[in-house]
Amino acid sequence: MLTKEIAKEVVTQTMIRLNRNINIMDKSGIIIASGDLERMSQAHYGAIEVIRTGNPLIIQESNSHHWEGALPGINLPIQFQDQIIGVIGITGNPDELMEFGELVKMITEMIIHQAYMTEQLEWKQNLKELIFEELITTPLKIESIKQKMHLIDCQIEIPYQVAVVDLELNHVKKSVAIQLLADIFPMNETLFGFLSVNRLFILSSTIQDDQFRKKLMEMFSVFERKHISTKIGMGSAVTEQTHIKYSYHEALCAIKFGGSKPLVAYPEIEMMALLDQLDERTKQQFAERVLGDLSEKFIDTLEQFNAHNFNIGECAKNMFIHRNSLIYRIKKVKEITGYDPQLFQDALVLQLAIWVRKMAE
């Protein structure tokens, strides 16, 4: 745990504040960081004595000859989890150093502990991401997944449901995003992590669809307050681990076809996802045959008309146009395409064609 990087940082920061030379030795007594670069990688015999006895060592001018190459000062053991992992030495008059030597030792041990905790969190997070990769891969390695889940003290149970989150990471660290998720989703029943630089996954378990949706919207609000743009796709709930990959792919489809909505569930775009499975030539021919040269104004009118369930009054009001203008546009669509937007079957064909055209764009 006592790395050269940590040791160097402690030496640099401590010397700035104390204006005294600092040496840090590893558990073998070798100097791994020092204000005196000529002493690097040398054995520090005072540190070796501290490691042997487990006690601090004070070196006075009068007894410095007992420790080859040593200068007056104090040498204190660095402890982690009740073990000595190194020694910190401060050069100078021991009588002057004792009052802040223990403080330097305590700060060093705190830095090491924090580095260890960060490393553990990163290790667990990497394992979570590896587990999710295995869950969406065929064939499913059940035993391998169980072993990894045990290591991170996590247990997922039915129903399983996946969400995919696209977000801006231009001004937020990954660790910050993960912590925000940890404040919302229960750690022992949820897997979350990064699929790529700006794409997160969330695998929920034990909670129902509506509860999952609420938590996702809560997450959206948290990110929004942090000025992080977020878009969420939610797959369907499944009851078998082998089907988690289906929920994941549905969430991807929801992201892909969800437009500008902050949260889109797969059932909302299921028809578009099915259409997407057709070959490109078939889709292109269908859209061109149905829509022809229909302008964007008429296409937008059709979408608004469908969204308002063929209600002319409500649609015209929402579009800020007179109802007669809307009726005129509907008639023109019928003239141009041959399909009547006021008949359900024709309206469905028109809507499918619009979706196909948008997917191509």
HELIX and SHEET records of a PDB file:
HELIX    1   1 LYS A    4  LEU A   18  1                                  15    
HELIX    2   2 LEU A   37  ARG A   39  5                                   3    
HELIX    3   3 TYR A   45  THR A   53  1                                   9    
HELIX    4   4 SER A   64  HIS A   66  5                                   3    
HELIX    5   5 PRO A   94  LEU A  135  1                                  42    
HELIX    6   6 ILE A  142  LEU A  151  1                                  10    
HELIX    7   7 LYS A  174  ALA A  182  1                                   9    
HELIX    8   8 ASP A  209  ARG A  225  1                                  17    
HELIX    9   9 GLN A  241  HIS A  243  5                                   3    
HELIX   10  10 ILE A  244  PHE A  257  1                                  14    
HELIX   11  11 TYR A  266  ASP A  276  1                                  11    
HELIX   12  12 GLU A  280  LEU A  291  1                                  12    
HELIX   13  13 GLU A  296  ALA A  307  1                                  12    
HELIX   14  14 ILE A  312  MET A  319  1                                   8    
HELIX   15  15 ARG A  323  THR A  337  1                                  15    
HELIX   16  16 PHE A  344  ALA A  360  1                                  17    
SHEET    1   A 5 ILE A  31  SER A  34  0                                        
SHEET    2   A 5 ILE A  22  ASP A  26 -1                                        
SHEET    3   A 5 GLN A  83  THR A  91 -1                                        
SHEET    4   A 5 GLY A  73  PHE A  80 -1                                        
SHEET    5   A 5 LEU A  57  ILE A  59 -1                                        
SHEET    1   B 5 THR A 190  SER A 196  0                                        
SHEET    2   B 5 ARG A 199  SER A 205 -1                                        
SHEET    3   B 5 TYR A 160  LEU A 167 -1                                        
SHEET    4   B 5 THR A 230  MET A 234 -1                                        
SHEET    5   B 5 LEU A 263  ALA A 265  1                                        
END                                                                             
